[in-house]
Amino acid sequence: MNSRSAFDLDCHPVIPECGFECPKCIQEIESVLTAINGVSKVYMEAEGQEQKLIVEHDPATATVEQLIDVFKGLPSFYEGFFIPSLITNAEEQD
């Protein structure tokens, strides 16, 4: 069974106008996350003015805590400045 976890990556302390529109940033985040065993899909989802990063993953292989640890180092050119937080986590049927 997979989970669909939505994350907010607060990058405003570094880039006040950030809206996750930088292709370099998004490409690195997607590339690193999809390389993690247990992650099946990574994509952005807009809800009003908010952008959420959605990660579909097997929680037995890639836990939310592990994903948050990976987020803390992304993107590499601003390592440690993005503040990740879990918005929602829902299990999906395969």
GICOR-V190633 format. One record per residue. N is the residue number from 0. PHI is phi as a letter, one per 30 degrees, with the letter a starting at -180 (none if undefined). PSI is psi in whole degrees, 0 to 359 (NA if undefined). OMEGA is omega in degrees with one decimal (999 if undefined). Layout:
# GICOR-V190633
N_PHI_PSI_OMEGA + N_PHI_PSI_OMEGA
This chain:
# GICOR-V190633
0_none_132_179.3 + 1_c_157_172.9 + 2_c_152_174.6 + 3_c_106_-177.2 + 4_c_133_178.5 + 5_c_131_-178.1 + 6_b_148_169.1 + 7_c_129_174.5 + 8_c_101_-177.3 + 9_d_106_-179.8 + 10_c_5_-175.9 + 11_d_332_175.5 + 12_d_332_-178.5 + 13_c_316_-176.3 + 14_b_89_-174.8 + 15_e_328_-177.8 + 16_c_12_-176.0 + 17_e_133_174.1 + 18_b_23_-175.9 + 19_h_46_178.4 + 20_c_355_-179.5 + 21_d_113_-177.9 + 22_e_323_-179.6 + 23_d_316_-179.6 + 24_d_309_-177.9 + 25_d_317_-179.3 + 26_d_317_-179.7 + 27_d_316_180.0 + 28_e_311_179.7 + 29_d_317_-178.2 + 30_d_313_-178.3 + 31_d_316_-177.1 + 32_d_319_-179.2 + 33_d_344_176.5 + 34_d_349_-179.5 + 35_d_130_177.2 + 36_e_127_179.3 + 37_j_348_177.3 + 38_c_123_-177.7 + 39_c_335_-175.6 + 40_a_144_176.9 + 41_b_130_179.4 + 42_a_162_177.6 + 43_c_146_178.1 + 44_b_130_180.0 + 45_c_139_175.3 + 46_b_95_-173.1 + 47_i_233_178.8 + 48_d_348_-176.1 + 49_d_139_172.7 + 50_c_132_176.3 + 51_c_145_174.3 + 52_c_119_-177.1 + 53_c_132_177.2 + 54_b_119_174.0 + 55_c_124_-172.4 + 56_a_161_174.1 + 57_d_111_-175.3 + 58_d_343_177.0 + 59_d_336_-178.4 + 60_c_317_-179.6 + 61_b_98_-177.6 + 62_d_161_176.9 + 63_e_320_180.0 + 64_d_319_177.7 + 65_d_319_178.8 + 66_d_318_179.0 + 67_d_320_177.0 + 68_d_320_178.1 + 69_d_317_179.3 + 70_e_325_-177.0 + 71_d_337_178.8 + 72_c_6_-177.0 + 73_c_152_-17.8 + 74_d_157_-173.4 + 75_e_330_-178.2 + 76_d_355_172.6 + 77_b_34_-174.3 + 78_e_130_176.7 + 79_i_355_-177.7 + 80_c_336_178.0 + 81_d_134_-177.6 + 82_c_107_-177.2 + 83_d_144_172.4 + 84_b_144_179.0 + 85_d_129_177.2 + 86_c_307_179.5 + 87_b_158_176.8 + 88_b_118_-178.5 + 89_b_139_176.3 + 90_d_143_178.1 + 91_c_152_175.7 + 92_d_140_175.4 + 93_d_NA_999
